[in-house]
């Protein structure tokens, strides 16, 4: 959270509410503590001691005694009481954070000023905290509450934390992305998007695109090594599912997200690039889905007039149609990762798997740099052909309130891999059993028709791909080999599906997907373990 000064510990007797308390500040541990001390001198902390890390203090203010002084209380007996208020984070249930205030009183004005000055100096030393933010608000996303949520819940907290903002209320699609390409972002400490997953995707594409443009990287090259952005992105959830926020914070609560931004949290996440014929189609951070989820999003786009209920309607319609598609998937297993999709070890704050996997990946890349120039061609690709109801690739759990575990509960945010889930043709009843497991604690991969792999790259070609001479087909001939030619003909009604790329439709039947390890940073810390 930034370097803290090696100041001496501070300990005093102050009043909190109507209790006489010993209050201590230990700069070395960056911890503010207070506990009841009814005797004449300061006592040792007991089981009822309260504490807050300095890194989770929002602000410290001098308090107007005349306004806050109650009709009863010990400070009424003081001739000239003085006070200061600490605004800080308090953890609530279901990973939510709350803003709370604790007021400390004393008859000693100099003592109060010493506490104010010391705490403020410590807060100033937290260099990871943002001071100036660019905020994009989507007034139409979700239930159309974005502007109201920001003004009522978020703006007051930013003001309290002395964060200045420039606000842009978007009027059309892709405005945030276009703006980020046009403006100089050097003066901002981060970009905040108020909206749903679509709004976040716009900002993500703007931040990544601008970074590659500045670095002279051609993002259309499928093997381009992308440059990570130093600009963090904050998400204030105001959409219909808020999958990215839920998967990185553990809740879709606007106040919680605002507090993570204020304290300067930083979380690096993986991003997948999706190419077709040496052209970048989109970036993905959550779900890339073909078949069921692709058909669902395509159908729902025709029913925007229905509002949010269109997703339920299109989901039911797509399920009943029970459409399957024939194709071939070639993938490169993520051998650098230290986890697996079925190890029941979810990604959590300070994740060891993400940290260790990134180190292993960097070692692999160094060997490739000093060894074989074309090392990628020497790696062991695996090929799977068949008829699929769905092909899903997830860079994160894709959890949301309806599916607390998500599509892949043990997927990791920053391990440089994607969980590739293949759902082969099966009965409607079995597919329903699979879908239902997304809402409970049962293992959704424990079916004979479901396969899951942790991969760092994959390619897909539909059986009915029209442009047989596409670049992808040419590059993939060795990988797809004879297996596909030997597969039995497909009798499915439709020739192809579409891809659902983080809620946007991609129509290409042939794609090449590559995971870029920890490419962007969010104002988040990952989901914290519940103690």
Secondary structure in CASP SS format (residue, H / E / C, confidence):
PFRMAT SS
TARGET T0000
AUTHOR 0000-0000-0000
METHOD secondary structure of the structure
MODEL  1
X C 1.00
X C 1.00
X C 1.00
X C 1.00
X C 1.00
X C 1.00
X C 1.00
X C 1.00
X C 1.00
X E 1.00
X E 1.00
X E 1.00
X E 1.00
X E 1.00
X E 1.00
X E 1.00
X C 1.00
X C 1.00
X E 1.00
X E 1.00
X E 1.00
X E 1.00
X E 1.00
X E 1.00
X E 1.00
X E 1.00
X C 1.00
X C 1.00
X C 1.00
X C 1.00
X E 1.00
X E 1.00
X E 1.00
X E 1.00
X E 1.00
X E 1.00
X C 1.00
X C 1.00
X C 1.00
X C 1.00
X C 1.00
X C 1.00
X C 1.00
X C 1.00
X C 1.00
X C 1.00
X C 1.00
X C 1.00
X C 1.00
X E 1.00
X E 1.00
X E 1.00
X E 1.00
X H 1.00
X H 1.00
X H 1.00
X E 1.00
X E 1.00
X E 1.00
X E 1.00
X E 1.00
X E 1.00
X C 1.00
X C 1.00
X H 1.00
X H 1.00
X H 1.00
X H 1.00
X C 1.00
X C 1.00
X C 1.00
X C 1.00
X C 1.00
X H 1.00
X H 1.00
X H 1.00
X H 1.00
X C 1.00
X C 1.00
X C 1.00
X C 1.00
X E 1.00
X E 1.00
X E 1.00
X E 1.00
X E 1.00
X E 1.00
X E 1.00
X E 1.00
X E 1.00
X E 1.00
X C 1.00
X C 1.00
X C 1.00
X C 1.00
X C 1.00
X E 1.00
X E 1.00
X E 1.00
X E 1.00
X E 1.00
X E 1.00
X E 1.00
X E 1.00
X E 1.00
X E 1.00
X C 1.00
X C 1.00
X H 1.00
X H 1.00
X H 1.00
X H 1.00
X H 1.00
X H 1.00
X H 1.00
X H 1.00
X H 1.00
X H 1.00
X H 1.00
X H 1.00
X H 1.00
X H 1.00
X H 1.00
X H 1.00
X C 1.00
X C 1.00
X C 1.00
X C 1.00
X C 1.00
X C 1.00
X C 1.00
X E 1.00
X E 1.00
X E 1.00
X E 1.00
X E 1.00
X E 1.00
X E 1.00
X C 1.00
X C 1.00
X C 1.00
X C 1.00
X C 1.00
X C 1.00
X C 1.00
X H 1.00
X H 1.00
X H 1.00
X H 1.00
X H 1.00
X H 1.00
X H 1.00
X H 1.00
X H 1.00
X H 1.00
X H 1.00
X H 1.00
X H 1.00
X H 1.00
X H 1.00
X C 1.00
X C 1.00
X C 1.00
X E 1.00
X E 1.00
X E 1.00
X E 1.00
X E 1.00
X E 1.00
X E 1.00
X C 1.00
X C 1.00
X C 1.00
X C 1.00
X H 1.00
X H 1.00
X H 1.00
X H 1.00
X H 1.00
X H 1.00
X H 1.00
X H 1.00
X C 1.00
X C 1.00
X C 1.00
X C 1.00
X C 1.00
X C 1.00
X C 1.00
X E 1.00
X E 1.00
X E 1.00
X E 1.00
X E 1.00
X E 1.00
X C 1.00
X H 1.00
X H 1.00
X H 1.00
X H 1.00
X H 1.00
X H 1.00
X H 1.00
X H 1.00
X H 1.00
X H 1.00
X H 1.00
X H 1.00
X H 1.00
X H 1.00
X H 1.00
X H 1.00
X H 1.00
X H 1.00
X H 1.00
X C 1.00
X C 1.00
X C 1.00
X C 1.00
X C 1.00
X C 1.00
X C 1.00
X C 1.00
X C 1.00
X C 1.00
X C 1.00
X C 1.00
X C 1.00
X C 1.00
X C 1.00
X C 1.00
X E 1.00
X E 1.00
X E 1.00
X E 1.00
X E 1.00
X E 1.00
X C 1.00
X C 1.00
X C 1.00
X C 1.00
X C 1.00
X H 1.00
X H 1.00
X H 1.00
X H 1.00
X H 1.00
X H 1.00
X H 1.00
X C 1.00
X C 1.00
X C 1.00
X C 1.00
X H 1.00
X H 1.00
X H 1.00
X H 1.00
X H 1.00
X H 1.00
X H 1.00
X H 1.00
X H 1.00
X C 1.00
X C 1.00
X C 1.00
X C 1.00
X E 1.00
X E 1.00
X E 1.00
X E 1.00
X E 1.00
X E 1.00
X E 1.00
X E 1.00
X E 1.00
X E 1.00
X C 1.00
X C 1.00
X E 1.00
X E 1.00
X E 1.00
X E 1.00
X E 1.00
X E 1.00
X C 1.00
X C 1.00
X E 1.00
X E 1.00
X E 1.00
X E 1.00
X E 1.00
X H 1.00
X H 1.00
X H 1.00
X H 1.00
X H 1.00
X H 1.00
X H 1.00
X H 1.00
X H 1.00
X H 1.00
X C 1.00
X C 1.00
X H 1.00
X H 1.00
X H 1.00
X C 1.00
X C 1.00
X H 1.00
X H 1.00
X H 1.00
X H 1.00
X H 1.00
X H 1.00
X H 1.00
X H 1.00
X H 1.00
X H 1.00
X H 1.00
X H 1.00
X H 1.00
X C 1.00
X C 1.00
X C 1.00
X E 1.00
X E 1.00
X E 1.00
X E 1.00
X E 1.00
X E 1.00
X E 1.00
X E 1.00
X E 1.00
X C 1.00
X C 1.00
X C 1.00
X C 1.00
X C 1.00
X C 1.00
X C 1.00
X C 1.00
X C 1.00
X C 1.00
X C 1.00
X C 1.00
X C 1.00
X C 1.00
X C 1.00
X C 1.00
X C 1.00
X C 1.00
X H 1.00
X H 1.00
X H 1.00
X H 1.00
X H 1.00
X H 1.00
X H 1.00
X H 1.00
X H 1.00
X H 1.00
X H 1.00
X H 1.00
X H 1.00
X H 1.00
X H 1.00
X H 1.00
X H 1.00
X H 1.00
X H 1.00
X C 1.00
X C 1.00
X C 1.00
X C 1.00
X H 1.00
X H 1.00
X H 1.00
X H 1.00
X C 1.00
X C 1.00
X E 1.00
X E 1.00
X E 1.00
X E 1.00
X E 1.00
X E 1.00
X E 1.00
X E 1.00
X E 1.00
X E 1.00
X E 1.00
X E 1.00
X E 1.00
X E 1.00
X C 1.00
X C 1.00
X C 1.00
X C 1.00
X C 1.00
X E 1.00
X C 1.00
X C 1.00
X E 1.00
X C 1.00
X C 1.00
X C 1.00
X C 1.00
X C 1.00
X C 1.00
X C 1.00
X C 1.00
X C 1.00
X C 1.00
X C 1.00
X C 1.00
X C 1.00
X C 1.00
X E 1.00
X E 1.00
X E 1.00
X E 1.00
X E 1.00
X E 1.00
X E 1.00
X C 1.00
X C 1.00
X C 1.00
X H 1.00
X H 1.00
X H 1.00
X H 1.00
X H 1.00
X H 1.00
X H 1.00
X H 1.00
X H 1.00
X H 1.00
X H 1.00
X H 1.00
X C 1.00
X C 1.00
X C 1.00
X C 1.00
X C 1.00
X C 1.00
X C 1.00
X C 1.00
X C 1.00
X C 1.00
X E 1.00
X E 1.00
X E 1.00
X E 1.00
X E 1.00
X E 1.00
X E 1.00
X E 1.00
X E 1.00
X E 1.00
X E 1.00
X E 1.00
X E 1.00
X C 1.00
X C 1.00
X C 1.00
X C 1.00
X C 1.00
X C 1.00
X C 1.00
X C 1.00
X H 1.00
X H 1.00
X H 1.00
X H 1.00
X H 1.00
X H 1.00
X H 1.00
X H 1.00
X H 1.00
X H 1.00
X C 1.00
X C 1.00
X H 1.00
X H 1.00
X H 1.00
X H 1.00
X C 1.00
X C 1.00
X C 1.00
X C 1.00
X C 1.00
X C 1.00
X C 1.00
X C 1.00
X C 1.00
X C 1.00
X C 1.00
X C 1.00
X E 1.00
X E 1.00
X E 1.00
X C 1.00
X C 1.00
X E 1.00
X E 1.00
X E 1.00
X C 1.00
X C 1.00
X C 1.00
X E 1.00
X E 1.00
X E 1.00
X E 1.00
X E 1.00
X E 1.00
X E 1.00
X E 1.00
X E 1.00
X E 1.00
X E 1.00
X E 1.00
X E 1.00
X C 1.00
X C 1.00
X C 1.00
X C 1.00
X C 1.00
X C 1.00
X C 1.00
X C 1.00
X C 1.00
END
